[in-house]
Amino acid sequence: MNEQLKLRCIDGATGSELERRGVDLSLPLWSSRALLDAPEVVAEVHRDYLSAGAEAITPPPSAPIVDRWRRLDWANAPQN
């Protein structure tokens, strides 16, 4: 295969892995709750993916997280 055409998968089902490790992914925050409640587990999942050969990792998008916090009227919601 031509190296210029090499495809890469960037979805490792992080949410499913967080749930498997016991992190609460309930609505309305889903996986963004993990950043609040279990950041060490998020880091652990990312380290495990990198150890398994992942070439890239990505965090949950921050804009939807902030939007969800605001919709919940959380006093400590980050400001943009």
C-alpha positions as CSV (number, residue, x, y, z in Angstrom):
1,M,0.0,0.0,0.0
2,N,1.2,3.5,-0.9
3,E,2.2,5.2,2.4
4,Q,0.5,8.4,1.2
5,L,-2.8,6.6,1.1
6,K,-2.5,4.8,4.4
7,L,-5.7,5.1,6.4
8,R,-5.9,5.6,10.1
9,C,-8.7,4.9,12.5
10,I,-9.1,7.5,15.1
11,D,-12.0,6.1,17.0
12,G,-11.0,3.7,19.8
13,A,-14.5,3.6,21.5
14,T,-13.2,5.6,24.4
15,G,-16.7,6.0,25.9
16,S,-17.2,2.3,25.9
17,E,-13.9,1.7,27.5
18,L,-14.6,4.3,30.2
19,E,-17.9,2.6,30.9
20,R,-16.3,-0.8,31.1
21,R,-14.0,0.7,33.7
22,G,-16.9,1.8,35.8
23,V,-17.1,5.5,34.9
24,D,-20.6,7.0,35.0
25,L,-21.6,8.1,31.5
26,S,-25.2,8.9,32.1
27,L,-27.1,11.7,30.4
28,P,-26.8,14.6,29.9
29,L,-23.0,14.7,30.2
30,W,-22.1,11.3,28.8
31,S,-18.3,11.0,28.5
32,S,-17.7,14.6,29.4
33,R,-18.7,13.6,33.0
34,A,-15.5,11.5,33.1
35,L,-13.4,14.6,32.8
36,L,-15.1,15.9,35.9
37,D,-15.4,12.7,38.0
38,A,-12.6,10.4,36.8
39,P,-9.9,12.3,34.9
40,E,-7.3,9.7,36.0
41,V,-9.3,7.0,34.2
42,V,-9.5,9.1,31.0
43,A,-5.7,9.5,31.2
44,E,-5.3,5.7,31.9
45,V,-7.4,4.8,28.8
46,H,-5.4,7.1,26.7
47,R,-2.1,5.7,28.0
48,D,-3.4,2.2,27.3
49,Y,-4.3,3.1,23.7
50,L,-0.9,4.6,23.1
51,S,0.8,1.5,24.6
52,A,-1.3,-0.7,22.3
53,G,0.1,1.3,19.3
54,A,-2.3,4.2,18.8
55,E,-0.7,7.0,16.9
56,A,-3.1,9.7,18.1
57,I,-5.5,10.4,20.9
58,T,-8.2,13.0,21.2
59,P,-10.2,14.4,24.2
60,P,-13.9,14.8,24.1
61,P,-14.7,18.1,22.4
62,S,-14.9,21.0,24.9
63,A,-17.6,23.1,23.4
64,P,-20.4,20.6,23.8
65,I,-19.1,20.0,27.4
66,V,-19.4,23.6,28.3
67,D,-22.7,23.9,26.6
68,R,-24.1,20.9,28.6
69,W,-22.7,22.4,31.9
70,R,-24.4,25.7,31.1
71,R,-27.7,24.0,30.3
72,L,-27.5,22.3,33.7
73,D,-26.9,25.8,35.2
74,W,-23.8,24.6,37.0
75,A,-22.3,27.5,39.0
76,N,-18.8,26.3,38.2
77,A,-19.2,26.0,34.4
78,P,-16.1,27.3,32.6
79,Q,-16.5,30.5,30.7
80,N,-15.2,30.8,27.2
